[in-house]
Amino acid sequence: MIVAGVMSGTSADGINVAVVRIEGPDNPRSRSRRQHLRGQECPRYTLLAHAEYPFPAAVRRTILATMNAELARVADLARLNFLLGELYADAVAKTARKHRAKLDLVGCHGQTIYHQGVAAPFLGRKLAVTWQTGEGAVIAARLGVPVISDFRPSDMAAGGKGAPLVPFLDYFLYRDQRVGRIAQNIGGIANLTAIPAGASPRQIIAFDTGPGNMVIDAVMEELFRRRYDRDGKVAATGQIQEGVVAQLMRESFFHQKPPRTAGREEFGREYVGRFLRLCRGASKPDVVATATALTARSIADAIQRFVLRSRQNYREMIVSGGGAHNPTLMAMLRSALVKLGIELRFSDEFGVPTEAKEAVAFAVLAHETWHRQPSNVPSATGAKRPAILGKISYA
């Protein structure tokens, strides 16, 4: 089965597409070679192609303005839903044509515009809610294949936080009988999956550690009118404002026990405004260096506080996501990990390009849903039970 996975993250940089050949349960030859999660088989896959497509500037501005907005026009939200469906379909079609792939299925995460993983009162009920936009029916109609989309709500309906969902793939990619590994994705938000040596799925710990590229990118936009700090060059010339980092690390989010999730609700425009006020008087490169250090410190702190205390044999961190391409951030993180006895590695070493892993994950999750298999990891999301994720749009 050929499945395209589609991902656009909280940074709203653009669309990632991964085209994957998956050996599913209907392929008898694969059964003896496949591993099991909760008694179910995890598919074997081959990455056939991967591509990235930046959002047009106007689309990105609209997405960022919509995320966690206090006020938004209903008509514009509806239009954005259908527009993103068209853009996702275009990206998948272009990738499939270029690599001559005949698709059977698409798994599309969609663009998160609001996520509240903890229940809060609303009109007499306590609700945890989420919203990923990008119309699956449009994608299915344009591509002529079924589409699985809107993955998070099924986990939340089962009592989970709706994230993280990538641990399903992380477990099968990285588990080892002798070495405990931490899979660290650094997108807009940073999240980890901790897999002890010889782990069963119930022993997985997974949660959002805090800001990934989100604060860095917002600071670059505000101070330099650039989307991001290319190769970490600006941060490399600045001095970290240690007092600011220390003050921010005392905030409640970083002390909250897993499972936990984060997004622009926690680290978006309001947070960045406060961050900039705390850095008042520092040079522009110093502010970027401080934002970069906040990401590295929050990751290392989360590992020390919530992962290493389990006294498992963790020896490696495997990094993926856009943050892996920031040498300054990686140097800060490597320095912090050395003190914890953990070696920094990259997902490319395991056959998955750093920028492709989440798109691959949603191809795999879509495959599981198509075969009516659950693919959340309750120990990661806090769900009360396994859940089949997503909604199906038929062509």
Secondary structure as UniProt FT lines:
FT   STRAND          2..7
FT   TURN            10..11
FT   STRAND          14..23
FT   TURN            25..26
FT   HELIX           28..31
FT   TURN            32..33
FT   STRAND          36..37
FT   TURN            38..39
FT   STRAND          40..41
FT   STRAND          44..54
FT   HELIX           57..66
FT   TURN            67..68
FT   HELIX           74..98
FT   TURN            99..100
FT   STRAND          105..108
FT   STRAND          111..122
FT   TURN            123..124
FT   STRAND          125..133
FT   HELIX           136..143
FT   STRAND          147..149
FT   HELIX           152..157
FT   TURN            158..159
FT   HELIX           167..174
FT   STRAND          180..186
FT   STRAND          189..195
FT   TURN            197..198
FT   HELIX           201..203
FT   STRAND          205..211
FT   HELIX           214..224
FT   HELIX           230..232
FT   HELIX           233..236
FT   HELIX           242..249
FT   HELIX           252..255
FT   HELIX           264..267
FT   HELIX           269..278
FT   TURN            279..281
FT   HELIX           284..302
FT   HELIX           303..307
FT   HELIX           308..310
FT   STRAND          314..320
FT   HELIX           322..325
FT   HELIX           327..338
FT   TURN            339..341
FT   STRAND          343..346
FT   HELIX           347..350
FT   TURN            354..356
FT   HELIX           357..370
FT   TURN            371..372
FT   HELIX           378..381
FT   STRAND          391..393
//
